[in-house]
């Protein structure tokens, strides 16, 4: 079992882009205002457990319902594509729900470990070594925890313009990822 630092860097960047924790700062601040408090540690741990569990049992769950990984990856690439379009164009394709308990739902799931993240994890599994994916997940969970603990500071530091630029930049990266996932799973 060897760690490939190039793979880890790629996985970390892909997950960082799909999770888009920096682009979610305005949503997180809004959730914190509505719920009163967000438990950063609890949200991070739950998201980590969901991601690692899906890495190991996600494929089996799909087989149980008769879906192959390539079909799931193609469907996921379309979800990622629409998430990226939201980020780049500033349009809302997906409905956002509000909940009273913000640390687990909707923060850990589906904001951090949502459908796009789960699809990406399964897609990564077909291209990268499992141990490198786990390290990439752990690095992202560390970043998520730091961001959740420092949302107010980051908002002041980046400002609204900085957050908008980050969101658009990661949107373009996600578009490229979505196209790559679609092409690699369709043979185009």
DRENLUMVO-106429 format. One record per residue: x negated, y, z of N, C-alpha, C, O, CB in turn; residue in three letters. Coordinates in pm, whole numbers, plus 50000, padded with zeros to 5 digits. Atoms other than C-alpha are relative to their C-alpha. Glycine has a CB too. Layout:
BEGIN
XYZXYZXYZXYZXYZALA/...
END
This chain:
BEGIN
499154988250000500005000050000499115012450000498505015950101500965000050123UNK/500824988050014498235030849871500885012149977501955011249916499014998449885UNK/499284987650021499385066649877499395007149880498175008549870499955009150126UNK/500434992750118499185085549550500405014650021501585018050018500634994149867UNK/499714986149966498885122649626500645007749885501405017249908498735007050043UNK/499354993750115499885132649273501494996550000502345005249976499344995649867UNK/498615004249991503085112149308500715007150115501835011850100500104984750017UNK/499414993449883503725126449655500305014649969501365019750004499064998950122UNK/499784985950036503305161949522501175001449904502005010349921498735005949938UNK/498894999550096505665155049231501334997450069502295004950049499794989749888UNK/498785003649927508265138449454500435011450092501605015150097499794987050081UNK/499704989149908508025166449710500605011849926501585017649971498745004350076UNK/499484988750078508555193249445501384997049942502255005749942499035003749887UNK/498695003650057511445174649281501075000750109502125006850089499954985749937UNK/499024999649891513225169549613500205014250054501325018150087499574990750114UNK/499914986249954512435205149721500915008149909501725016149955498615006550008UNK/499174992850096514045218149404501464995750009502365004150005499484997949858UNK/498615004749997517145196049427500695003550131501875006950132500044984849977UNK/499414996549871517705202249798500235015150006501235019650062499094995550117UNK/499904985450010517125239749738500305006450136501245014350148501085003849900UNK/499754994849866516885247850107499825015250006500545021950080499064993350100UNK/500174985450001515595283150035501185006949934501635017449980498705003849927UNK/498834994450066518445289849796501264998750083502255005750060500214993449867UNK/498845002349913520825277250063500005008950124500935008350204500064985550043UNK/500094991649880519715302850324501265008550019501775009350131498785009149991UNK/498754992349978522745325450259501164991350049501954995650133500405007149870UNK/498945009349958525075295250298499764996050145500714995350224500044987449909UNK/500345004049863523245284450616500315011250098500855008750206498514996150009UNK/499704988649913523525319350764501515001550019501985004250129499405013149940UNK/498544999349992527245319650682500544989050091501434991550172500624999049860UNK/499575011249914527685285250845499695002950146500505000150234499324987049957UNK/500414996849863525795296951154500965010350060501315009350178498545005250004UNK/499074989849951528095327251184501374994050029502014997750128500135011449898UNK/498695006249981531235305751147500014990150115500954989850195500444993149872UNK/500045010549898530155277151373499415004850131499594998450235499204988249948UNK/500624994749879528245298351622498584995150019497725002750064500824996250120UNK/501345005649979525215275251629499784988449904500704980649876499824995350147UNK/500395011550081523405251051402498824993450069497845000050102499645004249853UNK/501085007449937521255224051556499044995349891499304985349823500554987950082UNK/500965002650107518235223851324499434985850005499344979049903498865009950007UNK/500575013449984516725191851464500994989149965500654979549895499514998150142UNK/498965010050026519955172351451500324999249851500424988349795501285003550080UNK/499714999750144520715183351094498864993749921499114986349826500245014649953UNK/501165005450070517175174550981499904984950015499644977849918498725006650051UNK/500105014449974517175140151143501094992349926500824981949866500094997150151UNK/498895006850069520605130751003499734999749849499944989449785501345007150029UNK/500314999650143519575142050653498894990149965498974983349862499595014349958UNK/501105009350024516335122050679500494985550002500144977649915498895001950105UNK/499475013749989518165090450791500834996649876500704985849820500864998450128UNK/499185002350118520675093950506499154997649875499414988449798500955011849976UNK/500845001250119517955098650244499204987049999499154980149898499055011849991UNK/500805012349994515735070050362500894987749990500534977949924499174999550130UNK/499075011350010518705046750406500444998049856500504986749807501235002150091UNK/499565001250138519895054450055498884995149910499144988249811500525013449949UNK/501155004950076516395048049921499974984750002499664978449901498695005850058UNK/500095014549986516585012350053501294992649965501224981649910499614996750140UNK/498755007450024520285003250025500865006149889501895000449853500814999550127UNK/499214993550104521535026949756500214991449877501314990449824499345012849959UNK/499915008750118520755003249471500924988150026501704984349939498614995149958UNK/499135011349963522444974149653501465004450004502344997049961499584994250136UNK/498634994949996525514995649714500565001549859501724998349833500055013550075UNK/499564998450139525675003549344500304986649936501304985149866498935007449919UNK/499775013450055525334966849249501294994050053502024987249980498824990650032UNK/498795005049938528114958449490501265004949926502254997749914500055004150147UNK/498844994650073530474981049295499824999349849500645004649774500245014550041UNK/500185002850142529044970748957499435011349916499755012449798501274996249944UNK/500634989050075527015001348858498494997950000497904995450105500375013950062UNK/501465001450005523424998948734499345013450031499975024050020499554994749861UNK/500744988049959520755023748844499895010049885499985022149908498594996150049UNK/500114990950115520355038048490501295008149983501235020149957499694992149871UNK/498724992850013524075046948473500165010250112500615021450090501194990050001UNK/499924990949887523925062148821499045011849980499385023250011499664992650132UNK/500994989450025520795081548722500505009749892500295021849904498654993949958UNK/499454991450105522485094648406501105008850059501145020950034500544991649881UNK/498944992249935525555105148607499375010450093499805021950096500964990750079UNK/500704990749911523215120648864499315011249925499285022649972499004992650083UNK/500664989550077521305139148595501015010649957500685022449947499284994149876UNK/498954990350035524595155148490500385008550120500615020550107501244992749945UNK/499714992449878525345164948851498885010150024499145021850054500154990650122UNK/501144991149982521835179448881500045011349898499745022849931498674992249989UNK/499894989950106522355197548549500995010950040500715022850025500434993449867UNK/499004990149962525515214348679499595008150123499895020050132501344993250026UNK/500534992749884523895223349012499005010549951499025021949997499324990250102UNK/500994990650056521045239248814500705011449927500285023049938499044992749905UNK/499264989550071523535258048596500625009850099500665021950073501094993949911UNK/499494991249894525165271548913498925009650047499155021650063500534991850118UNK/501114992049948521775283549033499565010549899499305022049936498834991150036UNK/500514990950103520735299348704501045010449961500735022249948499564992149877UNK/498954991050049524065314348596500805006950109501525016550083500934992449912UNK/499264994149890525485322148939501484996749997502305003950055499825014949999UNK/498605004450009528715303648859500224988650099499294981250131500364995649854UNK/499685010849907530495279949098500784989149928501924991249888500805005350120UNK/499335011550059531315245848951500584991050109501564983950086499034992049912UNK/499605008849892531675228349287500675008150110500245019250141498804992350055UNK/499274993549893534125237149563499244998050131498774986950160501454994450011UNK/500655001049870532605244749903501084999850108501975008350109499005011850023UNK/499055000949889534545234050212499375006050124498155006450137500424985350025UNK/500534995249873534225249550555500444990650110501574985750111500475014650029UNK/499765009449891534005228150866499645006650132498895016450136499194986849980UNK/500294994449868533895234851238498644995550051497955003350117501084996150099UNK/501295005149954530845212951308499015000949884498974992149798500134985350052UNK/500834997150115528245227051074498674992649997498074991649890499745014649994UNK/501335006349999525095208151183499964987349916498994985049844499584996950142UNK/499985012550075526105174651033500725002249867500155000249760500684988750082UNK/499204997250119528885183650789500325014850003500905019250102501314991249994UNK/500545003150132528355203050564498495001949986497985000949875500685008449899UNK/501434997050014524695210550645499174987649965498574987149858499475006150129UNK/500815012050029523025176150669500574992549880499844987949793499964990650123UNK/499315006250113525615161450433501225008349970502055010050060500384985150030UNK/500695002550126526315172450160499015010749957498435009649849501004998449894UNK/500884989350045524225204450155498564995349980497954998249877500035011450098UNK/501395004750011520835187850222499964986349931499304984749828499354999250140UNK/500025013650055521465150750154501324997449927502124989049969499784989450113UNK/498785001450078524205153849896499834990749881498854983449870500475013449953UNK/499995008950117525035136049572498775002149912498184992549863501275002249918UNK/501174997250084522255153449380498734994250061497894988649990499845014949980UNK/501185005349931519665143949641499974984849994498934978849966499985004750146UNK/499945014750002520835107749658499734994649860499014984749844501384995250049UNK/500255004150138520875104649280498535001449966497934992649904500845008349903UNK/501424997550026517405119549262499144989450068498184984550008499605014050048UNK/500775010249927516115095249525500034986749926499004980249912500554998250144UNK/499925012650076517395065349327499225001049870498564991449829501464996449971UNK/500744998250125515955079549007498504999750025497744994149946500405013249934UNK/501425000049965512615085449178499534985750026498394982249994499755008850124UNK/500355013849967512665049249295499634992149874498814982849880501164993150072UNK/500315007150124512585037848933498685004549938498154997949849501135002049900UNK/501244994650059509485059048860498815000550096497675000750051500265013849948UNK/501074998149902507485061649185500014988950106501004981850122500135013850068UNK/500135009849893506255039549468500805004450123500865016350155498514998050037UNK/499134997249886508535037049773499305007850111499865017350165500554987050056UNK/500704993049892505915047950026499765014749967499795023250055498664993050030UNK/500204986150040505235079549825501315007950007501315019850040499435000749858UNK/498694993449990508975087349812500295003250147500785014150178501124991049941UNK/499774997649857509205083550191499185011950048499705020350122499654987450082UNK/500844988649960506285107550239500595013049944500635023250014498544998149950UNK/499374988250059507965132049998501245004250076501495016150096500354997449854UNK/498804997149920511205129350197499605006350132500185016350174500834987250024UNK/500444994849870509365134950527499455014249990499725022550076498944990750060UNK/500514986450020507545165450392501165009849982501155020750040499055000649876UNK/498844991450021510855179950274500805002050128501295012950153500894994349892UNK/499284998749872512505172850610499265009850090499885017850159500164986150070UNK/500784990349923509655191650777500255014249953500445023350035498504996849990UNK/499734986750057510185221150543501425004450036501645016050074499824999949845UNK/498604996949968513965219550600500125004450145500795014350175500914987749973UNK/499944996549859513495219950977499445014150024500045022150095499214989750084UNK/500624986849984511175250150957500925010949945501095021450008498635000549928UNK/499104990150059513585268550726501235002050088501655013350112500434995749858UNK/498814998849915516595260750947499715007750129500545015450177500544986150034UNK/500394992949877514735273451253499725014849974499805023050066498764993450061UNK/500434986350031513705305451071500835006949893500315015349820498574999849956UNK/499204994250108516625314750845500095015250008500015022049905501394994150003UNK/499904985449989516975349850982498715006949959498735016949887500375004050143UNK/501304994250037513265357050948499764999249849499285008849788498874992850075UNK/500195001650144513165343150594500895009349920500475014749817500274985649960UNK/499104990850070516175363650491499445014250002499475021149901501414999850065UNK/500594986649990514505395350617498745001049915498515011249850499685003350146UNK/501255000150074511165385750459500225000549848499605008549778499194987750037UNK/499775001050144512485376550114500985010449947500865014949833500514986349965UNK/498974990750045515445400050098500954993149903500694982049858499375012449935UNK/499015005850091518455394049878499424997749861499714987649797501235009049990UNK/500605001450133516455399549559499054988249996499084980449901499265012949961UNK/500945011149994513735375149662500724986650003500294977149936499115001250120UNK/499215012349994516325348549747500634996949864500684985449822501085001150107UNK/499385001850132518065354049412498974995149899499264986349818500645013249951UNK/501065004150092514765350649223499614985450026499464977649932498755009250014UNK/500335013949965513885318349411501084990449950500774979949895499834998650151UNK/498885008550042517315303949340499984997949848500174986749801501355006250043UNK/500035001050147517025311448965498794991649956498924983349866499945014149936UNK/501205007450037513465297848945500184985150025499854976949939498785005250077UNK/499785014149972514405265149115501124994449914501144982449887500334998150147UNK/498965004350093517475263548893499424995549867499834985349812501005011049977UNK/500655003750127515285262948581499214987150016499214978649927499075011449952UNK/500735012449973513085236048739500974988250004500684977549950499225001150134UNK/499015010749994516195215548813500554996449863500814984749836501135004150091UNK/499555002850137517375219148452499024990649931499424980949866500155013149920UNK/501035008450062514085204348336500024985850060499874976049987498605006350019UNK/499925013049934514375176148593501204992249950501104980349921500065001650153UNK/498785006650048517945168448483499814994649859500234983449829501195009850003UNK/500235004450138516905166448119499034988249998499234978749923499455011649914UNK/500965011049994513915144248205500674987150049500454976549992498825003650093UNK/499305011749948516115120548411500944994249894501034982149877500795003550127UNK/499085004550104518685118948131499254992949889499634982049846500815011949944UNK/500795005950109516055112247864499364986750041499384977149963498905009849955UNK/500705012349960514165085948065500974988450026500574976850020499175002550126UNK/499045010749976517365066648143500894996749881501684987349886500855003650116UNK/499235002950122518915068247797499094995549885499584990649783500805012349957UNK/500945003950105515765061547595499895010249887499365007249780500404986849943UNK/500094989550105516075094247401498645006650000498395015649919501085010650021UNK/
END
